[in-house]
Amino acid sequence: MRPFIAALLLLAACVPAEPPAASSAAPAPGAPGATAFRQVSDQRLSALPVTADTASWGVARRMIRAGQAPAREAVRPDEFLQAFGWSYPEGLARPFVSLVPAPWDANRRLLQVGIRTPDGPTARPPLNLVFLVDTSASMAPADRLPVIQGAIRALLPTLTERDRISILTYGAGSRTLLDAMRGDRRLFIETALDDLRPGGNVQGASAITAAYALAAKNLSPGAISRVILAGDGDLELGATGSLEALIRAQRDRGIQFTSLGVGLDNVGDGRIRALTRAGNGRHAHAANEADAMRFLQEEFRLNLTPVASEVTVEIEFNSLRLSAWRLIGTDGGGGPPAPVALGTGRSFTAIYELTSTDNFSTALDPRGYGRDNPSAPGEADGTQYATIRIRHRPPGGGGGEEQVIQRRVGERDAARSFGAAPADARIGAAEAGFALRLRRGEGVAWPMTAIAETAQAAIGENPGGQRPDFVAVVRAGAGLGAFR
């Protein structure tokens, strides 16, 4: 029996395995790393906050250029989407909506929703800035503290006597180097920057509290007040609940919280991201001084004038047309999103992957558009795929009646082919697909070379100027062994 069994086993090993059949099924909910699709019959509503974090893109870009594949848990597709400029129409009442075939699966569609607020005034208000700089021993390498020092120096020529700059360090205890120094006194600021030297352990929570005390002391009407945390993320925060409450309360007074990460030793930055969102700021990563300079320039070009507060985006999917959905990048569950404020010059992008009850093959009756049906729009006649609602209140955080902008998604938003879609939709699909490839196990088999070609063809007017850089990073990613 043993020789016979061995022969059978050898024969079985020699039989070529049947190749797996192509399938458009969603990744299994239990698949490692896969973002599960949600059944529309179980959950029709997706509510998400407007965010501006970009750190995940900065980290991934830096690692790929160094010839390394980023860890899948460090790739957050929503932060890829927020890192680039868009040509969306200005104004919350005019959202960009596009429905295109998913480049990695012809039986699915990508729904892209984008908003952009109008550009702000050319003359900016005065600045009240508190730089909270990590000077612990881990900040010694050239890609850390020197990057932060160089970026702040590059900001100095843009400052005037109306601006106030404070510098507080944390490392071997907290130390105040500048307290509301006038922006035109560059020699004093340069001297303080030269005094930043790494050494000691990290003490984070008390330093953030001290930074807010400085910002609050120098708060003035009409000024942009911001605490900017700059470090490698390796700081002891303890329980962040009380810090979030402090930052949220100070945000309501007009002091925002922003963070700039450097170095790659600590990219597990979930708690810092939570603090920046509580402070209505953003979390970014700088690989070098040019990245840090761009970040600071954008910080004081965008969000200067309030446009709306408590901004949320809701998508209600039509169960008569759609069977399942997933939000590429964030949780997208039905829980209440955190209130978010929007200022001038800000954009936000969300992309959903959809499956249809009819494989998107049924033509729709255009007469269904534009009718007023406030109770479950699009559900009654089945002609719409979804309804978008942008909820917001007047700017300033003082409450006021909630306003709702409603927009239905139907066949008028669908491109006849992927190539015929607007450039913003094609570059958005490329950014989302690239992030999903980097995450591995997300059910996306779109070749990296095809992603690069798609992005190259969609550069268009290149708002923000960073689309060619994205193409270069994708091409570098195509050369990594994990993605060939």
VENBELUR-V468904 format. One record per residue. N is the residue number from 0. PHI is phi in whole degrees, -180 to 180 (NA if undefined). PSI is psi in whole degrees, 0 to 359 (999 if undefined). Layout:
BEGIN
N|PHI|PSI / N|PHI|PSI
END
This chain:
BEGIN
0|NA|322 / 1|-64|314 / 2|-61|324 / 3|-66|316 / 4|-65|320 / 5|-63|321 / 6|-64|319 / 7|-61|317 / 8|-64|320 / 9|-65|319 / 10|-63|318 / 11|-63|324 / 12|-69|334 / 13|-85|343 / 14|-74|124 / 15|-64|139 / 16|-71|144 / 17|-72|130 / 18|-63|145 / 19|-65|139 / 20|-71|143 / 21|-64|138 / 22|-142|145 / 23|-102|14 / 24|-66|148 / 25|-69|152 / 26|-55|140 / 27|-61|142 / 28|-56|330 / 29|-93|2 / 30|-65|140 / 31|-59|121 / 32|80|351 / 33|-76|138 / 34|-85|114 / 35|-70|142 / 36|-74|150 / 37|-108|135 / 38|-75|130 / 39|-62|328 / 40|-64|335 / 41|-96|326 / 42|-147|105 / 43|-90|339 / 44|-108|133 / 45|-119|123 / 46|-121|128 / 47|-140|147 / 48|-80|153 / 49|-78|124 / 50|-125|167 / 51|-137|10 / 52|-66|143 / 53|-135|6 / 54|-60|322 / 55|-61|320 / 56|-63|316 / 57|-61|318 / 58|-67|313 / 59|-62|315 / 60|-58|316 / 61|-66|317 / 62|-68|319 / 63|-64|319 / 64|-64|335 / 65|-88|4 / 66|84|21 / 67|-121|144 / 68|-86|127 / 69|-66|149 / 70|-61|139 / 71|-59|325 / 72|-72|345 / 73|-88|354 / 74|-96|115 / 75|-117|101 / 76|-56|327 / 77|-62|328 / 78|-77|337 / 79|-65|313 / 80|-64|325 / 81|-81|354 / 82|-84|354 / 83|-123|159 / 84|-82|157 / 85|-137|155 / 86|-99|30 / 87|-64|154 / 88|-61|148 / 89|-80|143 / 90|107|137 / 91|-63|333 / 92|-77|356 / 93|-126|63 / 94|-65|148 / 95|-82|130 / 96|-134|129 / 97|-145|138 / 98|-123|113 / 99|-130|155 / 100|-61|138 / 101|-68|125 / 102|-63|340 / 103|-98|358 / 104|-162|111 / 105|-67|344 / 106|-90|4 / 107|-122|165 / 108|-127|153 / 109|-108|124 / 110|-102|117 / 111|-109|129 / 112|-122|126 / 113|-135|145 / 114|-131|150 / 115|-145|129 / 116|-86|158 / 117|-62|154 / 118|-66|153 / 119|-87|183 / 120|-67|152 / 121|-72|330 / 122|-93|117 / 123|-83|156 / 124|-71|171 / 125|-62|156 / 126|-108|139 / 127|-125|91 / 128|-111|135 / 129|-119|110 / 130|-88|118 / 131|-103|103 / 132|-107|130 / 133|-74|120 / 134|-120|31 / 135|-73|172 / 136|-61|331 / 137|-71|352 / 138|-91|6 / 139|-68|324 / 140|-57|158 / 141|-64|338 / 142|-92|17 / 143|-125|262 / 144|-58|317 / 145|-59|327 / 146|-64|315 / 147|-66|316 / 148|-60|315 / 149|-64|322 / 150|-67|319 / 151|-68|321 / 152|-59|319 / 153|-65|337 / 154|-78|336 / 155|-58|318 / 156|-62|343 / 157|-90|354 / 158|-88|153 / 159|-129|180 / 160|-67|345 / 161|-78|340 / 162|-86|153 / 163|-129|130 / 164|-122|128 / 165|-120|145 / 166|-129|123 / 167|-125|137 / 168|-111|155 / 169|-135|139 / 170|173|263 / 171|-86|64 / 172|86|167 / 173|-87|144 / 174|-144|130 / 175|-94|115 / 176|-93|325 / 177|-137|141 / 178|-128|101 / 179|56|48 / 180|-72|138 / 181|-61|141 / 182|-66|337 / 183|-85|356 / 184|-92|71 / 185|-69|328 / 186|-61|318 / 187|-66|319 / 188|-67|318 / 189|-60|318 / 190|-63|318 / 191|-64|321 / 192|-65|322 / 193|-65|337 / 194|-84|357 / 195|-79|111 / 196|-133|137 / 197|-74|147 / 198|159|141 / 199|100|180 / 200|-94|172 / 201|-99|131 / 202|-132|106 / 203|-96|309 / 204|-62|314 / 205|-66|328 / 206|-68|321 / 207|-64|319 / 208|-61|317 / 209|-66|323 / 210|-64|320 / 211|-68|327 / 212|-63|320 / 213|-65|314 / 214|-63|319 / 215|-69|324 / 216|-64|327 / 217|-104|16 / 218|-66|133 / 219|-138|146 / 220|-60|135 / 221|87|348 / 222|-86|153 / 223|-84|113 / 224|-109|126 / 225|-150|136 / 226|-98|126 / 227|-118|109 / 228|-84|123 / 229|-127|115 / 230|-176|186 / 231|-94|10 / 232|83|355 / 233|-93|75 / 234|-135|150 / 235|-86|116 / 236|-106|341 / 237|64|210 / 238|-71|124 / 239|-91|359 / 240|-59|314 / 241|-69|326 / 242|-65|316 / 243|-60|319 / 244|-63|318 / 245|-62|313 / 246|-66|322 / 247|-65|319 / 248|-66|319 / 249|-71|329 / 250|-60|320 / 251|-67|340 / 252|-87|350 / 253|110|10 / 254|-107|116 / 255|-93|163 / 256|-125|126 / 257|-132|152 / 258|-134|143 / 259|-124|115 / 260|-95|143 / 261|-132|162 / 262|74|169 / 263|-126|8 / 264|-69|330 / 265|-135|96 / 266|-106|4 / 267|-82|79 / 268|-108|30 / 269|-60|321 / 270|-71|323 / 271|-68|321 / 272|-60|321 / 273|-63|323 / 274|-68|319 / 275|-66|323 / 276|-70|326 / 277|-65|329 / 278|-96|13 / 279|56|35 / 280|-113|204 / 281|-142|159 / 282|-115|122 / 283|-131|165 / 284|-125|137 / 285|-117|122 / 286|-81|335 / 287|-154|182 / 288|-65|325 / 289|-63|319 / 290|-62|315 / 291|-65|321 / 292|-64|317 / 293|-62|320 / 294|-61|312 / 295|-66|321 / 296|-62|317 / 297|-67|324 / 298|-59|326 / 299|-106|11 / 300|-106|330 / 301|-101|160 / 302|64|24 / 303|-76|324 / 304|-120|128 / 305|-61|138 / 306|-112|315 / 307|-159|153 / 308|-119|163 / 309|52|50 / 310|-86|126 / 311|-135|155 / 312|-118|128 / 313|-119|140 / 314|-123|123 / 315|-109|117 / 316|-89|145 / 317|-90|114 / 318|-69|344 / 319|-78|341 / 320|-113|329 / 321|-119|142 / 322|-102|326 / 323|-155|159 / 324|-151|155 / 325|-144|144 / 326|-90|120 / 327|-77|107 / 328|122|317 / 329|-127|174 / 330|-59|308 / 331|66|21 / 332|-72|180 / 333|-88|5 / 334|-71|163 / 335|-69|126 / 336|-75|159 / 337|-71|142 / 338|-63|136 / 339|-132|140 / 340|-103|151 / 341|-124|136 / 342|-111|191 / 343|-69|151 / 344|71|19 / 345|-103|146 / 346|-130|160 / 347|-148|139 / 348|-133|136 / 349|-132|140 / 350|-129|130 / 351|-113|145 / 352|-105|128 / 353|-122|146 / 354|-117|147 / 355|-110|157 / 356|-74|342 / 357|-130|23 / 358|56|30 / 359|58|34 / 360|-104|350 / 361|-91|125 / 362|-71|148 / 363|-104|156 / 364|-86|111 / 365|-64|346 / 366|-68|348 / 367|-77|349 / 368|-82|148 / 369|83|357 / 370|-81|145 / 371|-84|112 / 372|-142|78 / 373|-66|338 / 374|-96|105 / 375|59|64 / 376|-59|137 / 377|85|342 / 378|-81|329 / 379|-65|314 / 380|-107|353 / 381|75|15 / 382|-87|342 / 383|-104|153 / 384|-82|322 / 385|-163|169 / 386|-125|130 / 387|-100|134 / 388|-128|124 / 389|-105|111 / 390|-100|136 / 391|-160|164 / 392|-121|168 / 393|-58|153 / 394|-67|160 / 395|108|348 / 396|71|16 / 397|-96|18 / 398|87|223 / 399|97|164 / 400|-69|135 / 401|-69|137 / 402|-112|144 / 403|-127|122 / 404|-100|124 / 405|-117|136 / 406|-145|124 / 407|-86|151 / 408|-111|119 / 409|-141|195 / 410|-65|338 / 411|-65|340 / 412|-92|356 / 413|-92|129 / 414|-77|144 / 415|-65|330 / 416|-151|166 / 417|-63|320 / 418|-65|337 / 419|-88|358 / 420|-74|158 / 421|-60|154 / 422|-58|321 / 423|-62|324 / 424|-72|322 / 425|-71|318 / 426|-70|327 / 427|-64|317 / 428|-63|321 / 429|-65|317 / 430|-65|316 / 431|-66|315 / 432|-64|321 / 433|-63|315 / 434|-63|319 / 435|-67|324 / 436|-63|318 / 437|-66|331 / 438|-77|340 / 439|58|146 / 440|72|18 / 441|-101|13 / 442|74|25 / 443|-120|121 / 444|-115|24 / 445|-68|121 / 446|-62|143 / 447|-59|321 / 448|-62|322 / 449|-68|324 / 450|-62|315 / 451|-63|318 / 452|-65|320 / 453|-63|315 / 454|-65|320 / 455|-61|318 / 456|-73|345 / 457|-108|14 / 458|-61|319 / 459|55|225 / 460|-75|351 / 461|56|56 / 462|-62|133 / 463|87|340 / 464|77|10 / 465|-109|0 / 466|-65|319 / 467|-59|324 / 468|-63|321 / 469|-61|316 / 470|-59|316 / 471|-63|321 / 472|-68|319 / 473|-62|318 / 474|-64|324 / 475|-67|322 / 476|-65|327 / 477|-64|336 / 478|-85|353 / 479|-77|139 / 480|-57|328 / 481|-70|344 / 482|-124|12 / 483|-74|999
END
